[in-house]
Amino acid sequence: MSTALQVIDPEGGLPAALVERLDAAAARSASTGRPDETLTAELGQAGLFGVAVPAAYGGFGGDATLVNHVVAEVARVNPSAAIMLFQHYAVSARIDEWGDEAQQARLLPALAKGDLLAASGWSEPGVGAAKKRLNTTAQRLPDGRWRLDGAKSFTTSAGVAGLYLILARTSDSVDESSSGYGSDGQTFFLVPAGDEGLRPDLSLDLIGMRGSATGFVSLHGCVVGDEDRLGPVGEATRIIATVRRTGATLGAVSLGIAAALLDLTVEQIKRRRQPPDGVTCFRLVDLATRIEATRAVIDRAGRRDAADPGLATLHSKLFATETAEQVGVEVARLLGSAGYVVANRINGLMADARAVAHMGPTNDLCRELVSATWLG
Ligand SMILES: Cc1cc2nc3c(=O)[nH]c(=O)nc-3n(C[C@H](O)[C@H](O)[C@H](O)COP(=O)(O)OP(=O)(O)OC[C@H]3O[C@@H](n4cnc5c(N)ncnc54)[C@H](O)[C@@H]3O)c2cc1C
């Protein structure tokens, strides 16, 4: 059985050697704030890049259940690597759904094989989570190509990725009235890292997700062909709207973080000279129960068998992120002073847990999207 197949087996966790490698990389990045230099290449070689790519292009053809499972397993050891993989899977899936045959044949085999890591550059400084009035523009040149100018912030895998899915404004029309993500007149472009006009910048010093290479990406006179446009001109919102119906959820990252927080706490409590008292044991069981409930919600989102799979996906993110944050607060209390030292990994995991709530769609945007479904 290959490494990736072991990951895919719901009974099997990650192979021990990979866990060790992810763990060492997480510990190093926690102090340096930089991504591990070779980790992504190793994850690619282990077969993890191809989870969301169809088998016809050399991937595993995984559905949302599989994506969520792999992401949660990786997050249990290294949440930064998990968000990098999540973005990679998301871009792979968008190319599979919206790319034309030439784009699929050109990109999907490399995305599956591990030769190419994909990132998403949608967010911008000062633009807000709903990304309505983007400053990044894409202008059509007389020869049919496009010129992109602007700046993206909080792009995960900046400088590590080989391909960026960039959201840009291709017309001035902005529909401020509609709730939700994006606006009319926005278009997606697939920009290779080698483009002279694209510059990553890793100067963001984050309190969590410190190995995720989340940084800025600037675009100055970045020229791409029309064959690099993903989906119809001005209709990126159609692509964005389908994303949340896929069942793949960042809540899987939170699930992995919550499980890691509990594992670490149980381990540390077991090492105490005194066995834990009954109250501590009961609290740990309550946390484990909450994590099991989260797993069920994530599984339901992945199966897409709810009456409204989009709502189930949004609920899963809200529930999982809140679980991870609550588990963090509770285990910090249980560990007492021993938990209040920088070297205790629960603190890094708590910061990682906060990040997921801020990632798109942010939790407040999830609430807005859910309430819009009810209230119109
Ligand atoms: C670790 C990490 C990784 C990320 N990776 C990526 C990535 O790979 N690609 C990418 O494109 N983005 C990424 N992001 C960005 C993320 O997707 C968010 O969209 C982005 O950070 C903007 O969200 P915001 O919370 O700053 O939005 P804002 O909309 O500015 O919200 C900030 C706060 O203001 C409140 N608020 C907003 N509007 C109003 C209002 N009208 N009235 C009252 N309150 C309001 C919100 O509730 C929120 O609490 C990442 C973020 C993090 C933290």
The ligand as a MOL file (V3000), in Angstrom:
LIG
                    3D

  0  0  0     0  0            999 V3000
M  V30 BEGIN CTAB
M  V30 COUNTS 53 58 0 0 0
M  V30 BEGIN ATOM
M  V30 1 C -3.6180 31.9040 8.6200 0
M  V30 2 C -4.4230 32.5360 7.5220 0
M  V30 3 C -4.3360 32.0210 6.2490 0
M  V30 4 C -5.0500 32.6140 5.1930 0
M  V30 5 N -4.9020 32.1070 3.9380 0
M  V30 6 C -5.5220 32.7210 2.8940 0
M  V30 7 C -5.2910 32.2820 1.5580 0
M  V30 8 O -4.5690 31.3190 1.2900 0
M  V30 9 N -5.8700 32.9810 0.5530 0
M  V30 10 C -6.6690 34.0660 0.7910 0
M  V30 11 O -7.1730 34.6470 -0.1690 0
M  V30 12 N -6.9240 34.5010 2.0520 0
M  V30 13 C -6.3630 33.8710 3.1020 0
M  V30 14 N -6.5710 34.3330 4.3830 0
M  V30 15 C -7.4270 35.5310 4.5880 0
M  V30 16 C -8.8470 35.1910 5.0360 0
M  V30 17 O -9.4180 34.3730 4.0670 0
M  V30 18 C -9.7740 36.4340 5.2610 0
M  V30 19 O -10.6700 36.6060 4.2340 0
M  V30 20 C -9.0660 37.7180 5.3130 0
M  V30 21 O -8.1740 37.6510 6.3870 0
M  V30 22 C -10.0620 38.8870 5.5350 0
M  V30 23 O -10.7710 38.6610 6.6860 0
M  V30 24 P -10.9020 39.7220 7.8810 0
M  V30 25 O -11.3820 38.9590 9.0500 0
M  V30 26 O -9.6850 40.5270 8.0280 0
M  V30 27 O -12.0970 40.5550 7.2670 0
M  V30 28 P -12.8230 41.8350 7.6870 0
M  V30 29 O -14.0430 41.8190 6.8380 0
M  V30 30 O -11.9310 43.0210 7.6150 0
M  V30 31 O -13.2790 41.5710 9.1740 0
M  V30 32 C -12.5370 41.9700 10.3230 0
M  V30 33 C -13.4760 42.0220 11.5010 0
M  V30 34 O -14.4220 43.0630 11.2870 0
M  V30 35 C -15.7380 42.5830 11.3720 0
M  V30 36 N -16.5330 43.2640 10.3400 0
M  V30 37 C -16.3540 43.1970 9.0070 0
M  V30 38 N -17.2710 43.9510 8.3830 0
M  V30 39 C -18.0320 44.5090 9.3460 0
M  V30 40 C -19.1430 45.3770 9.3610 0
M  V30 41 N -19.6700 45.8390 8.2290 0
M  V30 42 N -19.6830 45.7460 10.5430 0
M  V30 43 C -19.1660 45.2760 11.6860 0
M  V30 44 N -18.1160 44.4520 11.7510 0
M  V30 45 C -17.5690 44.0710 10.6260 0
M  V30 46 C -15.6370 41.0910 11.1020 0
M  V30 47 O -16.6940 40.4030 11.7300 0
M  V30 48 C -14.3060 40.7600 11.7080 0
M  V30 49 O -14.4400 40.4790 13.0740 0
M  V30 50 C -5.8930 33.7420 5.4500 0
M  V30 51 C -6.0060 34.2380 6.7560 0
M  V30 52 C -5.2860 33.6580 7.7900 0
M  V30 53 C -5.4220 34.2240 9.1630 0
M  V30 END ATOM
M  V30 BEGIN BOND
M  V30 1 1 1 2
M  V30 2 1 2 3
M  V30 3 2 2 52
M  V30 4 2 3 4
M  V30 5 1 4 5
M  V30 6 1 4 50
M  V30 7 2 5 6
M  V30 8 1 6 7
M  V30 9 1 6 13
M  V30 10 2 7 8
M  V30 11 1 7 9
M  V30 12 1 9 10
M  V30 13 2 10 11
M  V30 14 1 10 12
M  V30 15 2 12 13
M  V30 16 1 13 14
M  V30 17 1 14 15
M  V30 18 1 14 50
M  V30 19 1 15 16
M  V30 20 1 16 17
M  V30 21 1 16 18
M  V30 22 1 18 19
M  V30 23 1 18 20
M  V30 24 1 20 21
M  V30 25 1 20 22
M  V30 26 1 22 23
M  V30 27 1 23 24
M  V30 28 2 24 25
M  V30 29 1 24 26
M  V30 30 1 24 27
M  V30 31 1 27 28
M  V30 32 2 28 29
M  V30 33 1 28 30
M  V30 34 1 28 31
M  V30 35 1 31 32
M  V30 36 1 32 33
M  V30 37 1 33 34
M  V30 38 1 33 48
M  V30 39 1 34 35
M  V30 40 1 35 36
M  V30 41 1 35 46
M  V30 42 1 36 37
M  V30 43 1 36 45
M  V30 44 2 37 38
M  V30 45 1 38 39
M  V30 46 1 39 40
M  V30 47 2 39 45
M  V30 48 1 40 41
M  V30 49 2 40 42
M  V30 50 1 42 43
M  V30 51 2 43 44
M  V30 52 1 44 45
M  V30 53 1 46 47
M  V30 54 1 46 48
M  V30 55 1 48 49
M  V30 56 2 50 51
M  V30 57 1 51 52
M  V30 58 1 52 53
M  V30 END BOND
M  V30 END CTAB
M  END
